[in-house]
Amino acid sequence: MSDMFEVDQLQLYFGNDYVINDKLKIKQPTIGEIVDFGEAQYFSVVYTITAIPSDMKSRLWDIGLDWTELDDFELFIMLAPTLSIDKTKLLFGDLDFTKLKPYKNRENGDILLADLESDVKIDKLVYLRIVNYLRKVHNITPKIEHAANKTTKQILIDEDRMKINTNKGKPFKSYLLPLISSVKVRMGYTKDYVRNEGFVEFFDDVARLQIIHNADHLLAGCYAGTIDMKKINKAELNWMKEI
C-alpha cells in the first residue's frame, strides 16, 4: 500500500506528470506558467484541494459543521465541485471538478466522487494520492488541531475567525517574487531560464543556494581561524548533500 504514495524524487525534480491512473494525472507547472496563470489563484487552488477541516474551523462552524467530526475526504467532497476548470486546468488539465458528484460504491458502501460521463472516479485512496503529491510538491504539512473541551473549541474557532477578519482586504503579496529575484541574481539566471524551471526544480535551487551559502561561510571562517573546525558538523560543509 505504501508504494502507492511514493513519489519518484528524480521525476519530481524533472517535472514529470504524476500519473494516478489512465483518467487522472497531475501536471507540475513551470514558474512561468504560474506567473501567467496568476500566483494568488494557483496557490488558492492548491490549498483548497489539500485543505483539512482544521484549516476551515470557523467557516465550517458557521454552516453548522464541527471540524473535529469531519473527515478530510468529506471536506474534499464538499470543496472539489466548487473548483471550475479554469482554476484547476494548470494542474489537472481537462478534468472538470464541477462535474464530480458523490456516489456510493456498490462494492463497499463508501462514498466517492465521480463524473460518469468521462468515467473519472475519485475514492478515498485516489484522494490521498492527490493530496500526498501536492503536499510534497508544495512542502505543505497539515496542521491537525483537536479541542479537549467546548471552551477550547470555541477559543480555536474565535482565533480562526479573527485571523480571517485580520487578513480580509489585505492586498496580495507575492511569495515567489523575492525568491525568484534572489535566485536570479545569485545564480546569474535569466528571467527566461527561471520561467522555464519546474516548480520543484526552482525550490530545489532556492534550498541548494542556502546550503552552498552556509557551507562557503563556514569554510571561510575555518580558514580565517574564526571558527573551530572541530566544533562544526562536517555535513554542513557538504553542499552536495541531500536536501
C-alpha positions as CSV (number, residue, x, y, z in Angstrom):
1,M,0.0,0.0,0.0
2,S,2.8,2.4,0.9
3,D,4.2,2.1,-2.7
4,M,1.1,3.8,-4.0
5,F,2.1,7.0,-2.1
6,E,5.7,7.0,-3.1
7,V,6.7,9.8,-5.5
8,D,9.9,9.4,-7.5
9,Q,12.2,12.2,-6.4
10,L,14.1,12.4,-9.7
11,Q,10.9,12.5,-11.7
12,L,9.6,15.2,-9.3
13,Y,12.7,17.3,-9.9
14,F,12.4,17.0,-13.7
15,G,8.7,18.0,-13.6
16,N,7.2,14.7,-14.9
17,D,3.5,14.4,-14.8
18,Y,2.3,12.4,-11.8
19,V,0.1,9.6,-13.3
20,I,-2.5,8.2,-10.9
21,N,-4.5,6.2,-13.5
22,D,-5.5,6.3,-17.1
23,K,-8.1,9.0,-16.4
24,L,-6.2,11.1,-13.9
25,K,-2.8,12.7,-13.8
26,I,-1.4,15.9,-12.2
27,K,0.9,18.2,-14.1
28,Q,3.7,20.1,-12.4
29,P,3.7,23.7,-13.7
30,T,6.7,25.8,-14.5
31,I,7.3,29.1,-12.7
32,G,6.3,30.9,-16.0
33,E,3.0,29.0,-16.2
34,I,2.2,30.0,-12.6
35,V,3.1,33.7,-13.4
36,D,0.8,33.7,-16.4
37,F,-2.0,31.8,-14.6
38,G,-1.8,34.0,-11.5
39,E,0.2,33.2,-8.4
40,A,-2.6,34.0,-6.0
41,Q,-5.2,31.9,-7.8
42,Y,-2.7,29.0,-8.2
43,F,-1.9,28.7,-4.5
44,S,-5.6,29.2,-3.7
45,V,-6.4,26.1,-5.7
46,V,-3.6,24.1,-4.2
47,Y,-4.6,25.0,-0.6
48,T,-8.3,24.3,-1.3
49,I,-7.6,20.8,-2.6
50,T,-5.2,19.9,0.2
51,A,-7.2,21.6,3.0
52,I,-8.2,19.7,6.1
53,P,-11.1,20.5,8.4
54,S,-8.7,22.2,10.9
55,D,-7.9,24.8,8.2
56,M,-11.5,25.9,8.0
57,K,-12.7,25.7,11.6
58,S,-14.9,28.9,11.8
59,R,-16.2,28.6,8.2
60,L,-17.4,25.1,8.8
61,W,-18.8,26.0,12.2
62,D,-20.8,28.9,10.7
63,I,-22.6,26.4,8.4
64,G,-23.4,24.1,11.2
65,L,-20.4,21.6,10.9
66,D,-18.0,20.7,13.6
67,W,-14.5,20.4,12.1
68,T,-13.5,17.8,14.7
69,E,-16.2,15.5,13.4
70,L,-15.4,15.9,9.7
71,D,-13.1,13.6,7.7
72,D,-10.6,15.1,5.3
73,F,-12.1,13.3,2.4
74,E,-15.6,14.5,3.4
75,L,-14.3,18.1,3.2
76,F,-12.7,17.4,-0.2
77,I,-16.1,16.1,-1.4
78,M,-17.6,19.4,-0.3
79,L,-14.9,21.6,-1.9
80,A,-13.8,19.9,-5.1
81,P,-17.0,20.5,-7.1
82,T,-16.7,24.3,-6.4
83,L,-13.5,24.5,-8.4
84,S,-14.1,25.5,-12.0
85,I,-11.9,24.1,-14.8
86,D,-10.3,27.4,-15.4
87,K,-8.9,27.3,-11.9
88,T,-7.7,23.6,-12.0
89,K,-6.6,23.3,-15.6
90,L,-3.0,24.1,-14.8
91,L,-2.7,21.1,-12.5
92,F,-5.4,18.7,-13.8
93,G,-5.8,19.6,-17.5
94,D,-9.2,18.7,-18.9
95,L,-10.6,17.3,-15.7
96,D,-13.7,19.2,-14.7
97,F,-14.1,19.1,-10.9
98,T,-17.6,20.8,-11.2
99,K,-18.9,17.6,-12.9
100,L,-17.9,15.4,-9.9
101,K,-20.8,14.1,-7.9
102,P,-20.9,11.9,-4.8
103,Y,-22.0,8.3,-5.3
104,K,-22.0,5.2,-3.1
105,N,-19.6,2.5,-4.1
106,R,-21.7,-0.6,-4.5
107,E,-18.8,-2.9,-3.5
108,N,-18.0,-1.5,-0.1
109,G,-20.7,1.2,0.6
110,D,-18.1,4.0,0.7
111,I,-18.7,7.4,-0.8
112,L,-16.7,8.5,-3.9
113,L,-16.7,11.4,-6.3
114,A,-17.3,10.6,-9.9
115,D,-18.0,12.0,-13.3
116,L,-19.9,9.2,-15.0
117,E,-19.7,10.8,-18.4
118,S,-15.9,10.8,-18.5
119,D,-15.5,7.8,-16.2
120,V,-13.4,9.7,-13.7
121,K,-13.6,8.3,-10.1
122,I,-12.0,9.7,-7.0
123,D,-12.3,7.5,-4.0
124,K,-10.5,8.0,-0.7
125,L,-7.4,6.2,-1.9
126,V,-7.2,8.3,-5.1
127,Y,-7.8,11.4,-3.0
128,L,-5.0,10.5,-0.7
129,R,-2.6,10.1,-3.6
130,I,-3.6,13.5,-5.0
131,V,-3.1,15.4,-1.7
132,N,0.1,13.5,-0.9
133,Y,1.6,14.5,-4.2
134,L,0.5,18.1,-4.0
135,R,1.8,18.4,-0.4
136,K,5.2,17.0,-1.4
137,V,5.5,19.4,-4.4
138,H,4.4,22.5,-2.3
139,N,6.0,21.4,1.0
140,I,2.7,21.5,2.8
141,T,2.4,19.9,6.3
142,P,-1.2,19.5,7.5
143,K,-1.8,21.1,10.9
144,I,-4.4,19.0,12.7
145,E,-6.0,20.7,15.7
146,H,-8.1,19.0,18.3
147,A,-10.2,20.5,21.1
148,A,-10.2,18.9,24.5
149,N,-13.4,20.5,25.5
150,K,-16.1,23.0,24.4
151,T,-14.2,26.0,25.8
152,T,-11.1,25.2,23.9
153,K,-13.1,24.5,20.7
154,Q,-14.7,27.9,20.9
155,I,-11.4,29.6,21.5
156,L,-9.9,27.9,18.4
157,I,-13.0,28.9,16.4
158,D,-12.7,32.6,17.5
159,E,-9.0,32.7,16.8
160,D,-9.6,31.3,13.3
161,R,-12.4,33.9,12.7
162,M,-10.1,36.7,14.0
163,K,-7.3,35.6,11.6
164,I,-9.7,35.6,8.6
165,N,-11.0,39.1,9.5
166,T,-7.5,40.4,10.0
167,N,-6.3,39.3,6.6
168,K,-9.5,40.3,4.8
169,G,-8.9,43.1,2.4
170,K,-5.1,42.9,2.6
171,P,-3.5,43.2,-0.8
172,F,-1.9,40.0,-2.2
173,K,1.8,39.9,-1.5
174,S,3.8,37.7,-3.9
175,Y,5.5,34.8,-2.2
176,L,7.5,33.9,-5.3
177,L,8.9,37.3,-6.3
178,P,11.6,37.7,-3.6
179,L,12.7,34.0,-4.2
180,I,12.9,34.5,-8.0
181,S,14.8,37.7,-7.6
182,S,17.3,36.1,-5.1
183,V,17.9,33.0,-7.2
184,K,18.2,35.0,-10.5
185,V,20.7,37.5,-9.0
186,R,22.8,35.0,-7.0
187,M,22.9,32.2,-9.6
188,G,23.1,34.5,-12.6
189,Y,19.9,33.1,-14.2
190,T,18.0,35.0,-16.8
191,K,14.3,35.6,-16.4
192,D,13.5,33.2,-19.2
193,Y,15.6,30.5,-17.6
194,V,13.6,30.9,-14.3
195,R,10.3,30.9,-16.3
196,N,11.1,27.5,-17.7
197,E,12.0,25.9,-14.4
198,G,9.6,23.4,-12.9
199,F,8.2,24.3,-9.5
200,V,10.2,21.6,-7.7
201,E,13.4,22.4,-9.6
202,F,13.1,26.1,-8.7
203,F,12.6,25.4,-5.0
204,D,15.5,22.9,-5.0
205,D,17.6,25.8,-6.4
206,V,16.5,28.0,-3.5
207,A,17.3,25.4,-0.9
208,R,20.6,24.5,-2.6
209,L,21.6,28.1,-2.7
210,Q,21.2,28.4,1.0
211,I,23.2,25.3,1.7
212,I,26.0,26.5,-0.6
213,H,26.0,29.9,1.1
214,N,26.2,28.4,4.5
215,A,29.0,26.0,3.5
216,D,31.0,28.8,1.9
217,H,30.8,30.9,5.1
218,L,31.7,28.0,7.3
219,L,34.8,27.2,5.2
220,A,35.8,30.9,5.1
221,G,35.5,31.0,8.9
222,C,37.6,27.9,9.3
223,Y,40.4,29.2,7.0
224,A,40.3,32.6,8.8
225,G,40.6,30.9,12.2
226,T,37.3,32.5,13.5
227,I,35.6,29.1,13.6
228,D,37.0,26.0,15.3
229,M,36.9,23.2,12.6
230,K,36.5,20.6,15.4
231,K,33.2,22.1,16.6
232,I,31.3,22.2,13.4
233,N,29.2,19.4,11.9
234,K,31.2,18.3,8.8
235,A,28.0,17.5,7.0
236,E,27.3,21.3,6.9
237,L,30.4,21.7,4.6
238,N,29.0,19.2,2.0
239,W,27.0,21.5,-0.3
240,M,26.1,18.5,-2.5
241,K,24.3,16.7,0.3
242,E,20.7,15.6,0.0
243,I,18.2,18.4,0.7
